[in-house]
Amino acid sequence: MFALGSVLDEAKKVAGNQVKKAMETFAASAPVASAHTAINYKTRIEDFVNANHICIHDLVQGVRDDKQISETDKNRMAELTKSFPFCNPPAGRKIDEQRLSQKMELLFYMALVLDSDRLVKYVPTTNGTLGGSGRDMEFERSAIEQMPSAGDYPKAIHPRFTGKPLQPYEPGQRVEYDNIGASIRSRINTLSMATGNGSFYPEQNMAAKLFIDPTGSTQLVKAEQIISRLETEARPRQLTEVRMI
């Protein structure tokens, strides 16, 4: 689909056999490779581009040499080729690398924020107060897989008093957040403002920045929204369009 794009169906009408041969060649020459290192990833990208180039070249050459295709249809295929995404790169070659790098860095930090929430299951100690800091006994802390907008995102449940001698409370649960660090929070705010997403964290004085991490449900929702917004900006409106976030 990357090679032929939205004109694939039209190409099949004109040169069905040649399309099939080209796609078979493409499938055989484009194995999925892991990308554990930067060099491996670069090689994987190059292989992907080269495989698509071969696919287009084989198709055009096959149509040219196919005696069963009329000259009219060959000319039609030549016109269709101009519409293939691979043959229709962006008109502008200049990329705003600074802005792109800011958006990419912000996306990494948004993933970090989304990974900062933890589901804590706990009971209050018998001589403590319910929910009192330092007076609860945790017995499980786990990562939360759901996105904050999900309907099944965990909600706080207060421990229920049972009055039993050995287990006076049924376990409750709450959501807590890892401290991601003052310098990272500052960088997130800078990137969020620079990319038009506004301030990510509330204003804090110097002492509060060092000792209080305001990351909470509001920030998780913002992180999900920013990721969605950048994804929408980067998504092509049609298969023949190439866009840059």
N, C-alpha and C positions, 0 to 999 in steps of 0.2 A: 504493500500500500504506500510506503514511503517513496518507492521508485515510480510507480505509475499513478498513484493518487486517485482523484475523483474521476479521471477519464478511463479508468480500467475497464469499465463495462463497454464503453464505446470502442476501445481498442480490441476487445474480444470479438465484437461484431465484424470488424474489418479483418483482423488477423488472429483468429482464435487459436490456431495451432502454434503460431509463433509466440503468442503470449504464454501459452502453456509451457513451451520448451524453455523460454526465458525464465519463467518463475521456478521451474524445476531446477535449472542450473543455479539460480539464486539460492534456493532452499538448501541445495547440496553444498554450497560454498560459504554459507553464513552460519556456522555453528555458534551457539551461545557460549561465551567464554566468561569465566569469573574475572573479577577485577580487584584483586587484593592489594595491588600497588598502583602508583600513579603511572608507571611505565606500562603495566598490563592494561590499565584503563585506556591509555592513549592508543595502544596497539588495537584494542577492541574497537575503538571509534574508527580508526583507519580501516580496519577490516570491514566494518559496516558500510563505510562510504565506498570502498572499492567494490564490494559485492553488489551494491546498487548500481554502480557505474557499469559493471559487467552485465548486469541484468538489462539495462537500457541499451547498451551496445549490441548485445546478442539479439535483442528484439528488433532493433532497427536494421541490423545486418540481415537477419532472417527474413524480414519483410522485403528488403531489397532483392534478395536472391530467390524468393519464393515465386515460382512461375505460375502458381495457381491464384495469385493475387493480382487483380487488374491494376493497370497504371493509375486509374482513377482512385482506387482504394489505397494504393501506395502513396499517392499525393495526399490523400486524406490523413493517412497515418503520419506523414511528415508534418502536417499541420497540428495533429494531436500531440506529437512529440514536444512541441513548444509549450504545451500546457502541463507536461509532467512536472511534479515538484522538483525532481532532481535536475531538470533542465531549466528551471525557473527560479534561480536563486534570488535573494533579496537585492533590490536595485541599489540600495546604499551599502557601501562596504565599511563605513565607519561605525564602530560600536563604542558607546560610552562605557568604557571599561570600569571607570571609577564607580558609576552608578550601578552597573551590573554587579560589581564585586560587593557593594554595600547591600544589595538585595539578597545576594547569595549568603553573605555572612549573617544577615538578619534571619534568614530561613534556618540556618544552623542553630542559632540561639533560640528561635521559636520552638524548634524540636526539643531543645534542652529544657525550656520552660514546660512544655507539655509532658516531659518525662519526670518532672520534679514532684508530682503528686504521689502520695502513698496512702494506702488504706490501712488504718491502724485499728486493730481489735483489742479491746481492753476491758478491764473491770476495775472499779474503785477498790482500794484496800479497805478493810473493815474499820480502820480508825481514821480514814480520810473522808474528804467530801467529794461528792460526785462531780467529776470534771475538774477538780482542783489540780493545779499545776504541781507535778512532782508527787502527787498522791494516788495516781492511777497505776495499775499494774498492766503493762502491755504483754500480750502473749503471741501476737502475730503482726507483722508489718510487711505489706506486699505492694508491688507496683500496680498501678491502675491502667488497664489496657484501653478502656473506653475513652473516646473523645469527650470533652466537657459538654458538648451539645447533645450527646447521646441520651436517649430516654432512660437507659439503664445505668447511667453514671451513678456511682454509689452515693447514698445520702447518709447523713449522720443519724445514728440510732443510739439513744441514751440507754445505758444498762438498766435493766428492770430488776427492782428489788424482789427477791423471792423469799427471804427470811430463813432459808435453809442454813443450818449451822456451818457446814463445810463450804457451801457455795451460796453466799447470801445474795449475789447478783448474777443475772444472766448477762453474758458479754454484750457490750455495745460496740459501736464503730464510729470513727470519724476520719476525715481527710486531713492529712498534714502535708507540708511541702518542704522539700530539701532547700537549704540555704545555698543559693548559687553564687554568692559572693558579691561584694559591693562593686568591684571593678567591672565584673561582667554586667551587672545591672546598669551601671553607668554607660557602658558601651551599647547595651540594648537601647537605652533612651536616646543616645546619639544617633544610632542607625535608624531607629523608628522615626525620629524627627526628620532626618535627612532624606528618607524615602517617602515622605508625605503621609505617614501613618500616625502622626501626633506623638505626644509623650506616652510612653508605655507604663512608667511607674509614677506614683504620686510624688510630689515634692517632699524632700526630707532634709533636715539639717545634718551637719557633718557627723555628729554623734549617733544619730539615728541610722544613718547610712552604714556605719560600721557595725552596729549591734542589732539592727532590726531589718529583717528581710520581709518586705511587704508582699512578696509573691503569694498569690491566693487565687481563688476562683475567678476573680475579675481578670487577672493576667492570663490565666489559661484560656478564657474565652477570647481575649484579645489575640493571643497567639494563634488560635485556630482561625480567627477571622483574617489575620494578616496572611497566613499561609494560603487560605482560600482566595484572597484578593490577588496575591501575586500569581497564583496558579491561573486564575481567570485572565489576567493580563497577558500571560505567556501563551495561553491556549489559542491555536489558529482557529479562525472562524470557519475556514474551509480547508480541505486537504492540500490545495495548491498554494496556500499562503504560508509564508515563513515569518515568524515573529520572534522578537527578542525581549525578554523581560527587562 
